[in-house]
Amino acid sequence: MTRTCMALLAVLVLCALSLVTSRHQARRAFVELERQQARAHQYDVEYGQLSLEESTWGMPARVAQIARDNLHMELPTPSRVEVVDLPGAQ
């Protein structure tokens, strides 16, 4: 009888330790999941900001303004424009 009780007690202790370990691992996994979700949200916000910045930097009016001001470029007059046909193009 004593051996049976000791064996059952040992099994009970092992089950309890297993339960504690699995709950601890589940909590750690949940914390990591929350951390990764927060990081994903930060990346989404940063992507939105970068997309807005990219669209601002690539606006045709801005590119034309920089071409005029910094590079001293200007549109050619119609008399200076030549249309060249490519051989074999239709």
N, C-alpha and C positions, 0 to 999 in steps of 0.2 A: 504494500500500500504506500509506503513512504517513497519507494522508487518511482511509482507511478505519479505521485504528487510532485516530486522533484522534476520528473520529465515534463509534466504538464506546465509547471512553473517556468522551466527553461524555454519551452515552446512559447509560452505567453510573453516572456521577456523578449525573445527574438522577434515575435510578431509586433510587439510594441516598438522596439527599436527600428524595425523595418517601416512601420507607419510613420514614425517621427522623421526618419531619413527621407522617405518619399515626399512627405509634406514640405520638408525643408527644400528639397530639390524643386518642387513645384513652385514654391514661393520665389526661389532664386530665378527660375525660368520666367515667371510672371514679371518680376522686376526687370529682367533683361528685355522682355517683350515691350514693356512700357518705355524703357529707355530707347529702344530701336524705333518705336512708333513716334516718340518725340523727335528723334533725329530725322525721321522721314518727313515729319511735318515741317521741320526747319528747312530741309532741302526743298520742299514744295514752295515755301515762302521765298527762298532764295532764287529758285528757278523763275518764279513769277516776276521778281524784281529784275532779274537779268534779262528776261524776255522783254520787259518794258523798256529797259535801257537799250537793248539791241534795236528795238523798233525805233527808238528816239534817235540813236546814232546813225541809223541807215535811212532816215527820211530823205527823199530826193531834194527837198528844198535846202536842207542842211548841207548835203553833199555839194550842191551847186554853190551855196554861199562860201564854203571852204575853198572850192575850186577857184572862185573869183577872188577871194580875199588873200588866201595864203599862197596859192599857186599861180595867181595872176592869169587864169585861164578865162577865155570868153568864147561865146558862140561864134562860129564863122559866119560871115555874110553869105547870102545865097549865091553870090557870084563866085565864091571860093569853094563851093561844094561840088564835088564831082561824084557821079554815080558810076561804078565800075561793074560791068557784067562779068560773071565768072564763066569760063568756058565749060560747057557741058551742063550748066545749071539751067533749069527751066523756070 
